[in-house]
């Protein structure tokens, strides 16, 4: 009796597996549908004997006219109208991670008292991420320490334009107030007197 039960179980499993296999094979084929055909379209060319070759094209010509990308600005785009006259028409890099690393290294140099290196790193941060509020403020701070008061004043103001309520807003405003009186006399002394 034990053998008969095993044979019966095997037979049931074989039937169910064959049913599943049959159901899957019918699902793959799916329902048969007719694709509409445009009878007015011209018949395709038979190019089996002489297929088109991409190595016979001019160097500046694409092998597929449909894959060419139009990168020119849209017509009437006032922002980019002057860019056609420019000798360089390229994108500026933008990498906030590199900018953050430059600020971090600039902070190290600032703490060491190497203001020239710190200024360079903060400027590099602004190349990677223009209008970075932290880099702008810290650049102003290091410019003030190194004696470039007019540039420091401009960057303190730029920080307040970027982030008026930011963490350095009070310090930037105090820097502006402090430098207004210093920057004007320093600029007057630096200017040569007419003879």
C-alpha positions in Angstrom: 0.0 0.0 0.0 2.9 2.3 0.7 4.2 1.8 -2.8 0.8 2.6 -4.4 0.5 5.9 -2.5 4.0 6.9 -3.6 3.1 6.1 -7.3 -0.1 8.0 -6.9 1.7 11.1 -5.5 4.3 11.0 -8.3 1.5 10.7 -10.9 -0.3 13.7 -9.5 2.9 15.7 -9.4 3.8 14.8 -13.0 0.3 15.9 -14.2 0.5 19.2 -12.3 4.0 20.0 -13.6 3.0 19.2 -17.1 0.0 21.4 -16.7 2.1 24.3 -15.4 4.6 23.9 -18.3 1.8 23.9 -20.8 0.3 27.1 -19.2 3.6 28.9 -19.3 4.2 28.0 -23.0 0.9 29.5 -23.9 1.5 32.7 -21.8 4.8 33.4 -23.7 3.1 33.3 -27.1 0.3 35.5 -25.8 -2.7 36.5 -27.9 -2.2 36.9 -31.6 -2.7 40.4 -32.8 -2.5 42.0 -36.2 -0.2 44.9 -36.6 -1.7 47.7 -38.8 0.2 48.2 -42.0 0.4 51.5 -43.8 -0.2 50.6 -47.4 0.6 54.0 -48.7 4.2 53.9 -47.4 6.9 53.1 -50.0 8.4 49.6 -49.9 11.7 49.4 -48.0 14.9 49.2 -50.1 16.6 45.9 -50.4 20.2 46.7 -49.3 21.4 43.2 -48.6 23.8 43.3 -51.6 25.3 46.7 -50.8 24.6 47.7 -47.2 25.4 51.3 -46.1 28.8 51.6 -44.5 29.8 54.1 -41.8 33.5 54.0 -42.7 32.9 55.7 -46.0 31.4 58.9 -44.5 33.1 62.2 -44.2 34.8 62.6 -40.7 32.4 65.3 -39.6 29.3 63.4 -40.8 27.3 61.1 -38.5 26.5 57.6 -39.6 22.9 58.2 -38.5 21.3 61.5 -39.2 18.7 60.8 -36.6 21.2 60.5 -33.8 22.7 64.0 -34.3 21.9 66.2 -31.3 21.2 69.9 -31.7 23.0 71.7 -29.0 22.4 75.2 -30.2 20.3 77.5 -27.9 16.6 77.9 -28.7 15.7 80.8 -31.0 15.0 84.0 -29.1 17.0 82.9 -26.0 18.3 86.2 -24.7 20.6 84.7 -22.1 22.7 82.8 -24.6 22.6 85.2 -27.5 26.0 86.7 -26.6 27.6 83.2 -26.1 27.9 82.7 -29.9 30.4 85.6 -30.0 32.5 84.0 -27.2 35.7 82.3 -28.1 34.9 79.7 -25.4 31.6 78.1 -25.4 31.9 75.5 -22.6 30.2 74.5 -19.4 31.6 75.3 -16.0 32.3 72.4 -13.7 30.0 71.9 -10.8 31.0 69.5 -8.0 29.7 70.3 -4.5 31.8 67.4 -3.0 35.0 68.9 -4.4 33.9 72.3 -3.2 33.3 71.0 0.3 36.7 69.4 0.3 38.4 72.6 -0.8 36.6 74.5 2.0 37.8 71.9 4.5 41.4 72.2 3.3 41.1 76.0 3.2 40.0 75.9 6.9 43.1 73.9 7.7 45.4 76.4 6.0 43.5 79.3 7.7 44.1 77.8 11.1 47.8 77.4 10.3 47.9 81.1 9.3 48.7 80.3 5.7 46.2 82.9 4.3 47.5 82.7 0.7 46.9 78.9 0.5 43.5 79.3 2.3 42.4 82.0 -0.2 43.4 79.8 -3.1 41.4 76.8 -1.7 38.3 79.0 -1.1 38.5 80.4 -4.6 38.8 76.9 -6.0 35.7 75.9 -4.0 33.8 78.7 -5.6 34.9 77.4 -9.0 33.5 74.0 -8.3 30.3 75.5 -6.7 29.7 79.1 -7.5 27.7 81.1 -5.0 28.7 78.7 -2.2 27.8 80.8 0.9 30.3 79.2 3.3 33.2 79.5 0.8 32.2 83.1 0.0 32.2 84.1 3.7 35.5 82.4 4.5 37.1 83.9 1.4 36.0 87.3 2.7 37.4 86.5 6.1 40.8 85.4 4.7 40.9 88.4 2.3 40.4 90.7 5.3 43.2 89.0 7.2 45.6 89.3 4.2 44.8 93.0 3.7 42.6 92.9 0.5 39.9 94.9 2.2 37.8 95.9 -0.9 37.6 92.3 -2.1 36.7 91.2 1.5 34.0 93.8 1.6 32.6 92.6 -1.7 32.5 89.0 -0.5 30.9 89.8 2.8 28.1 91.6 0.8 27.9 88.6 -1.6 27.5 86.2 1.3 24.6 88.3 2.6 23.0 88.2 -0.9 23.3 84.4 -1.1 22.3 83.6 2.5 20.9 86.7 4.3 19.8 84.7 7.4 22.7 82.2 7.3 25.0 81.2 10.2 27.6 83.8 9.3 25.1 86.6 8.6 25.9 88.5 11.8 29.6 88.2 11.4 29.4 89.2 7.7 27.4 92.4 8.7 29.9 93.2 11.4 32.7 92.7 8.8 30.9 95.1 6.4 30.6 97.7 9.1 34.2 97.3 10.1 35.5 97.4 6.5 33.4 100.4 5.3 35.6 102.8 7.2 38.9 101.0 6.5 38.4 100.2 2.8 37.7 103.7 1.6 40.8 105.3 3.1 43.0 102.4 2.1 41.8 102.7 -1.5 42.4 106.5 -1.4 46.0 105.9 -0.2 46.7 103.2 -2.8 45.5 105.5 -5.7 48.4 107.6 -7.1 48.0 111.4 -6.6 47.8 113.4 -9.8 50.7 115.8 -10.4 
